[in-house]
Amino acid sequence: MPLRLERQENISPLRHALAPLVALLVTLVVGAFMFVVLGHDPVRAFAIYFIEPLGDPYTLQELVVKAAPLLLIGVGLAFCYRANRWNIGAEGQYVAGAVLGSWLALATNGTEAGPWVLPAMLVLGAIGGALWGLIPAFLRVRFGSSEILTSLMLVYVAQLGLDYLVRGPWRDPQGFNFPQSVTFDDVALMPLLIGEGRLHAGIVIALLAVIAATFVLGRTLVGFSIELAGSAPRAAAFAGFDEKRVTYGVFAVSGALAGLAGIIEVAGPIGQLQPTISPGYGFTAIIAAMLGRLHPVGILIASLVLALTYIGGEAAQISMRLPFDVTRVFQGTLLIAILAADVLVRYRIRRVEGATHA
């Protein structure tokens, strides 16, 4: 029985708003089935994943700390996705920003440099991420290459470059041969928001990015040009908006925010360069952007939800001896459910009557 997808002209705002909630519900059902197959009580597993972390003040701080990089990267991705430019390489841009920003921290290490170091590191981090993001933009504009493939492949280039640096020229000579750099000086570390804990100033930067992105995307001509380029490229060209400029612009902003997230994470919770400075924030932020409907405030809420899966996954490793890959299954299922919900909202499934096969 042949089936065909037909685009719906009038999409119900209610169905569009409820799609993420339906995706979450489907993910929970799949997760419950997975826990049963693994021989665990799904009620207890969900309590460990989503309920118990919310009752601990320290864990709540950790929730915000883990949500900050997801929020910054997700907001940047919203610029690309609204323009129908598919940046899948935010993880590489995150690493590139962390590397370039950390260069200054290592160059000034032990020199008693002033408080200018951290702001300069943040600027370099944003520049590093933007430059890395502009590579797939240039390849698309100049050669028509798929930005999906090129941005994704550049992730591995950035990660291998980081691995080489921390195992080679940037390795701490006093680090007992561990692949890591020296610990950053105090002037190169993100200041804490409270005396004790892990809440750092990078969280404030992420919130400011939400405010700025909300204004730019919703209230400015730049935001309108991005939206129009994504939804109606021919109309955008007729209105005088340059497709190439839009492509370069959204990739630069997306890469800059990802690179900023990278250097904030290294100069904040980590405090030094290591081979692995991300549990996959750049990829998880794609889910945050989709779950948040590409709106900065929605991405803020989605980032907190996904950060909770990281914390719950760590707790499940300890108390239930579940592999951390279960968390990745959760996140992947959520992404598939969101995409499927979007398709069912935007399209209608029709049976093709009287179809013949050659």
C-alpha positions as CSV (number, residue, x, y, z in Angstrom):
1,M,0.0,0.0,0.0
2,P,1.9,3.1,-1.2
3,L,1.9,6.1,1.1
4,R,2.8,9.7,0.5
5,L,3.6,12.6,2.7
6,E,1.6,15.8,1.9
7,R,2.6,19.1,3.4
8,Q,-0.1,20.8,5.5
9,E,-0.8,24.4,4.6
10,N,-2.3,25.4,8.0
11,I,-0.4,23.9,10.9
12,S,-2.1,24.0,14.3
13,P,-0.1,26.1,16.8
14,L,-1.3,23.8,19.5
15,R,0.0,20.7,17.7
16,H,3.3,22.5,17.0
17,A,3.6,23.4,20.7
18,L,2.7,19.9,22.0
19,A,5.1,18.1,19.7
20,P,8.1,18.3,22.1
21,L,5.9,17.0,25.0
22,V,4.7,14.1,22.9
23,A,8.4,13.4,21.9
24,L,9.3,13.4,25.6
25,L,6.5,11.0,26.4
26,V,7.5,8.6,23.7
27,T,11.1,8.7,24.9
28,L,10.0,7.8,28.4
29,V,8.0,4.8,27.1
30,V,11.0,3.6,25.1
31,G,13.2,4.1,28.1
32,A,10.8,2.1,30.4
33,F,10.9,-0.8,27.9
34,M,14.7,-0.6,27.8
35,F,15.0,-0.8,31.6
36,V,12.6,-3.8,31.7
37,V,14.8,-5.5,29.0
38,L,17.9,-4.8,31.1
39,G,16.2,-6.3,34.2
40,H,15.7,-3.1,36.2
41,D,12.6,-1.5,37.7
42,P,11.7,1.4,35.4
43,V,10.0,3.3,38.2
44,R,13.2,3.2,40.3
45,A,15.3,4.0,37.3
46,F,13.3,7.1,36.3
47,A,13.4,8.2,40.0
48,I,17.2,8.1,39.9
49,Y,17.4,9.8,36.6
50,F,14.9,12.6,36.9
51,I,13.6,12.9,40.5
52,E,16.4,12.3,43.1
53,P,18.9,14.8,41.5
54,L,16.4,17.6,42.0
55,G,16.4,17.1,45.8
56,D,20.1,17.8,46.4
57,P,21.3,21.4,46.5
58,Y,24.8,20.4,45.1
59,T,23.2,18.5,42.3
60,L,21.1,21.5,41.4
61,Q,24.2,23.5,41.0
62,E,25.7,20.8,38.9
63,L,22.6,20.8,36.8
64,V,23.0,24.5,35.9
65,V,26.8,24.0,35.3
66,K,26.1,21.2,32.8
67,A,23.3,23.1,31.1
68,A,25.4,26.2,30.4
69,P,27.5,24.8,27.5
70,L,24.4,23.1,26.1
71,L,22.6,26.5,26.2
72,L,25.4,28.4,24.5
73,I,25.9,25.9,21.7
74,G,22.1,25.3,21.3
75,V,21.4,29.1,20.9
76,G,24.2,29.3,18.3
77,L,22.8,26.3,16.4
78,A,19.4,28.0,16.3
79,F,20.8,30.7,14.1
80,C,22.0,28.1,11.6
81,Y,18.9,25.9,11.7
82,R,16.5,28.8,11.3
83,A,18.4,29.7,8.1
84,N,18.2,26.1,7.0
85,R,22.0,25.7,7.3
86,W,22.7,22.4,9.0
87,N,25.7,22.8,11.3
88,I,26.4,19.4,12.8
89,G,30.0,20.2,13.8
90,A,29.4,22.3,16.9
91,E,31.5,19.8,18.9
92,G,34.5,20.6,16.7
93,Q,33.9,24.3,17.1
94,Y,33.6,23.8,20.8
95,V,37.1,22.1,20.8
96,A,38.6,24.7,18.5
97,G,37.5,27.6,20.8
98,A,38.8,25.8,23.8
99,V,42.2,25.2,22.2
100,L,42.7,28.8,20.9
101,G,41.6,30.3,24.2
102,S,43.7,27.9,26.2
103,W,46.8,28.9,24.2
104,L,46.8,32.3,25.9
105,A,46.3,30.7,29.3
106,L,49.3,28.4,28.8
107,A,51.4,31.2,27.2
108,T,50.9,33.4,30.3
109,N,51.1,30.6,32.8
110,G,53.3,31.5,35.7
111,T,54.0,35.0,34.5
112,E,51.8,36.8,37.0
113,A,49.8,38.3,34.1
114,G,46.9,40.6,35.0
115,P,43.1,40.2,35.0
116,W,43.0,40.9,31.3
117,V,43.9,37.2,30.6
118,L,40.4,35.8,31.1
119,P,38.5,38.3,28.9
120,A,41.1,37.8,26.2
121,M,40.7,34.0,26.4
122,L,37.0,34.3,26.0
123,V,37.5,36.5,22.9
124,L,40.0,34.0,21.5
125,G,37.7,31.1,22.2
126,A,34.8,32.8,20.3
127,I,37.2,33.6,17.4
128,G,38.5,30.0,17.3
129,G,35.0,28.6,17.2
130,A,33.9,31.1,14.5
131,L,36.9,30.4,12.3
132,W,36.3,26.6,12.6
133,G,32.6,27.2,11.7
134,L,33.4,29.3,8.7
135,I,35.2,26.4,7.0
136,P,32.1,24.4,6.1
137,A,30.4,27.8,5.3
138,F,33.1,28.6,2.8
139,L,33.0,25.1,1.3
140,R,29.3,25.3,0.8
141,V,29.4,28.8,-0.7
142,R,32.4,28.2,-2.9
143,F,32.1,24.6,-3.9
144,G,28.5,23.6,-3.0
145,S,29.7,21.0,-0.5
146,S,27.3,19.6,2.0
147,E,27.8,21.5,5.3
148,I,26.4,18.5,7.1
149,L,29.3,16.3,6.1
150,T,32.1,18.9,6.2
151,S,31.1,20.3,9.6
152,L,30.9,16.7,11.0
153,M,34.2,15.6,9.6
154,L,35.9,18.7,11.1
155,V,34.9,17.5,14.5
156,Y,37.4,14.7,14.3
157,V,40.1,17.0,13.0
158,A,39.6,19.3,16.0
159,Q,39.5,16.4,18.5
160,L,42.7,14.8,17.0
161,G,44.4,18.2,17.1
162,L,43.5,18.6,20.8
163,D,44.7,15.1,21.5
164,Y,48.1,15.8,19.9
165,L,48.6,19.0,21.8
166,V,47.9,17.6,25.3
167,R,50.0,14.5,24.6
168,G,52.8,16.5,23.0
169,P,53.8,20.2,23.1
170,W,51.3,21.3,25.7
171,R,51.6,18.3,28.1
172,D,52.4,19.2,31.7
173,P,56.1,18.2,32.3
174,Q,55.2,17.7,35.9
175,G,52.0,15.7,35.2
176,F,53.4,12.2,35.7
177,N,53.1,11.6,31.9
178,F,49.3,12.1,32.0
179,P,47.9,13.7,28.7
180,Q,46.9,17.0,30.1
181,S,48.2,20.6,30.3
182,V,49.2,22.5,33.4
183,T,46.5,23.8,35.6
184,F,45.5,27.3,34.6
185,D,46.5,30.3,36.8
186,D,43.8,31.9,38.9
187,V,43.6,34.9,36.4
188,A,42.7,32.4,33.7
189,L,39.9,30.7,35.5
190,M,36.2,31.6,35.5
191,P,35.2,33.4,38.8
192,L,32.7,31.6,41.0
193,L,29.3,33.2,41.6
194,I,29.2,32.0,45.2
195,G,32.0,31.3,47.6
196,E,31.6,27.5,47.7
197,G,30.3,25.4,44.8
198,R,30.8,25.2,41.1
199,L,28.5,27.9,39.8
200,H,30.7,30.2,37.7
201,A,30.4,33.4,35.7
202,G,30.0,31.4,32.4
203,I,26.4,30.8,33.4
204,V,25.7,34.5,33.4
205,I,27.3,34.7,29.9
206,A,25.0,31.9,28.7
207,L,21.9,33.8,30.0
208,L,23.0,37.0,28.4
209,A,23.4,35.1,25.1
210,V,19.8,33.9,25.5
211,I,18.6,37.5,25.9
212,A,20.7,38.8,23.0
213,A,19.6,36.0,20.7
214,T,15.9,36.4,21.6
215,F,16.2,40.1,20.6
216,V,18.2,39.6,17.4
217,L,16.1,36.7,16.1
218,G,12.7,38.2,17.1
219,R,13.2,42.0,16.8
220,T,15.8,42.9,14.2
221,L,16.2,42.9,10.4
222,V,19.0,40.4,10.8
223,G,16.7,37.9,12.5
224,F,14.1,38.4,9.8
225,S,16.6,37.8,7.0
226,I,17.7,34.6,8.7
227,E,14.1,33.4,9.1
228,L,13.3,34.3,5.5
229,A,16.4,32.7,4.1
230,G,15.4,29.4,5.8
231,S,11.7,29.4,5.0
232,A,11.6,31.1,1.6
233,P,15.0,31.4,0.0
234,R,13.6,32.8,-3.3
235,A,11.7,35.5,-1.5
236,A,14.8,36.3,0.5
237,A,16.8,36.8,-2.7
238,F,14.0,38.9,-4.2
239,A,14.1,41.1,-1.0
240,G,17.8,41.7,-1.5
241,F,19.2,39.4,1.2
242,D,22.5,37.8,0.2
243,E,22.4,34.0,0.6
244,K,26.2,33.9,1.0
245,R,26.3,36.6,3.6
246,V,23.5,34.8,5.6
247,T,25.5,31.5,5.4
248,Y,28.7,33.1,6.6
249,G,26.9,35.0,9.3
250,V,25.0,32.2,10.9
251,F,28.0,29.8,10.8
252,A,30.2,32.5,12.4
253,V,27.7,33.2,15.2
254,S,27.1,29.5,15.8
255,G,30.8,28.7,15.8
256,A,31.6,31.6,18.1
257,L,29.0,30.6,20.7
258,A,30.2,27.0,20.6
259,G,33.9,28.1,20.9
260,L,32.9,30.4,23.8
261,A,31.2,27.4,25.5
262,G,34.4,25.4,25.0
263,I,36.8,27.9,26.6
264,I,34.3,28.6,29.4
265,E,34.1,24.9,30.2
266,V,37.9,24.5,30.2
267,A,38.5,27.7,32.2
268,G,35.6,26.8,34.5
269,P,34.8,23.3,35.8
270,I,37.9,21.6,34.2
271,G,40.7,24.2,34.8
272,Q,43.1,22.7,32.2
273,L,43.2,21.1,28.8
274,Q,42.6,17.3,28.6
275,P,42.0,14.9,25.7
276,T,38.3,14.8,26.5
277,I,36.8,18.2,27.5
278,S,33.2,17.4,26.5
279,P,30.9,14.4,27.0
280,G,29.3,15.3,23.7
281,Y,27.9,18.7,24.4
282,G,28.1,19.7,20.7
283,F,25.9,16.9,19.6
284,T,23.5,17.0,22.6
285,A,23.0,20.7,21.9
286,I,21.4,19.7,18.6
287,I,18.7,17.9,20.6
288,A,18.4,21.0,22.9
289,A,17.9,23.2,19.9
290,M,15.2,21.0,18.3
291,L,13.5,20.3,21.6
292,G,13.4,24.1,22.3
293,R,11.8,24.7,18.9
294,L,14.8,26.9,17.9
295,H,13.7,29.6,20.3
296,P,16.4,30.7,22.9
297,V,14.0,30.5,25.9
298,G,12.9,27.1,24.8
299,I,16.5,26.0,24.4
300,L,17.2,27.2,27.9
301,I,14.5,24.8,29.2
302,A,15.6,22.0,27.0
303,S,19.2,22.4,28.1
304,L,18.2,21.9,31.7
305,V,16.2,18.8,30.8
306,L,19.2,17.3,28.9
307,A,21.6,18.3,31.7
308,L,19.4,16.3,34.0
309,T,19.9,13.2,31.9
310,Y,23.7,13.6,32.3
311,I,23.5,13.9,36.0
312,G,20.9,11.1,36.3
313,G,23.1,8.9,34.1
314,E,26.0,9.4,36.4
315,A,23.8,8.5,39.4
316,A,22.5,5.4,37.6
317,Q,26.0,4.2,36.9
318,I,26.7,4.2,40.7
319,S,23.5,3.0,42.2
320,M,22.2,0.7,39.4
321,R,25.5,-0.2,37.6
322,L,24.0,0.9,34.3
323,P,26.4,1.9,31.5
324,F,26.5,5.6,30.7
325,D,25.6,4.7,27.1
326,V,22.0,4.4,28.4
327,T,22.0,8.2,28.7
328,R,23.1,8.4,25.0
329,V,20.2,6.1,24.1
330,F,17.8,8.4,25.9
331,Q,19.2,11.4,24.1
332,G,19.2,9.7,20.7
333,T,15.7,8.4,21.2
334,L,14.5,11.9,22.1
335,L,16.1,13.4,18.9
336,I,14.4,10.8,16.7
337,A,11.0,11.3,18.5
338,I,11.3,15.1,18.1
339,L,12.0,14.8,14.3
340,A,9.2,12.2,13.9
341,A,6.8,14.5,15.8
342,D,7.8,17.5,13.6
343,V,7.1,15.4,10.4
344,L,3.7,14.3,11.7
345,V,2.8,17.9,12.6
346,R,3.9,19.4,9.3
347,Y,2.8,16.6,7.0
348,R,-0.2,14.4,6.5
349,I,0.2,10.7,5.5
350,R,-1.9,9.8,2.5
351,R,-2.5,6.5,0.8
352,V,-1.9,6.6,-2.9
353,E,-4.9,5.1,-4.6
354,G,-4.6,3.2,-7.8
355,A,-0.8,3.3,-7.8
356,T,0.9,0.9,-10.3
357,H,4.3,-0.6,-10.1
358,A,6.6,-0.8,-13.2
